Amino acid sequence: MFEKVGEKTLQTLSSLVDVLRFFVLCTISMFRPSSYNPAMIMVLIKQIYFTAVGILPLFITMSVIFGTIIIGVVISLSTQYGLQDSIGSIIIAFVVDEFAPFFTALLISLRSSTAVNTEIATMKVNHELEMLRSYKIDLISYLFIPRIISGIVSVTSLSILFAIIMLASGYIFAFFYMGMDLHSYKLLLLNAIEVKDMAVLLGKGVAFGFVTMMIPIYSGLNAFDSYTAIPISVLNGMVKLFIAIFIIEVASLLLQSL
């Protein structure tokens, strides 16, 4: 029993060391000017288009629906419990600090992270990665960094867009339920929002964006040389990704409570 526990512990520590090493290598490469060659920039532009632009119609529609419903519920409950003076702060804290970045990360994970994990795992099984290495192509600069940067840019920008659309669409409920005019609703939000809220939104967008691409890439690289291993790699990658998103969310809540 002790032998099995010790073996499992060593395997877990070894995996953590590998993940940290991959994290450090990718981070260093992101800040290295030589990584940004024309081929890498072309891949980066295409990846940003696939991750952020291609999802815009669905994303905007969901932002309007969630904004109207969720902000309506927040306003209704705040009025019911006599918290009219704190409605602005509650809306900003819930939408900007929590819901917008978290929901955006989940949506990008389900749409793009699975695709990236499958792509890297397929390239690993087909020995395409070995072929690129034989041509002296830096896999981190050419394959991994464009996807990681696209994840950071996409999640951060879409989180900001999601928050703006949610707050704007929330006026629909405020108008019909409370008879609030646009100017009063705008002042309600502007007086409640702080620099801290924007910092939380940007910080969580960057953190979520990084893990939504880095973890699927790492999972794809560790796929076994078999086509049956590809769905297993995607499944393991998604489980680890959702755990990482949950950890970031909990860490953010703890930091904000200090």
Secondary structure, DSSP 8 states (H G I E B T S, - for coil): -HHHHHHHHHHHHHHHHHHHHHHHHHHHHHT-GGG--HHHHHHHHHHHIIIIITTHHHHHHHHHHHHHHHHHHHHHHHHHTT-GGGHHHHHHIIIIIIIHHHHHHHHHIIIIIHHHHHHHHHHHHTTHHHHHHHTT--HIIIIIHHHHHHHHHHHHHHHHHHHHHHHHHHHHHHHHHH---HHHHHHHHHHH--HHHHHHHHHHHHHHHHHHHHHHHHHHHT--SSTTHHHHHHHHHHHHHHHHHHHHHHHHHHHHH-
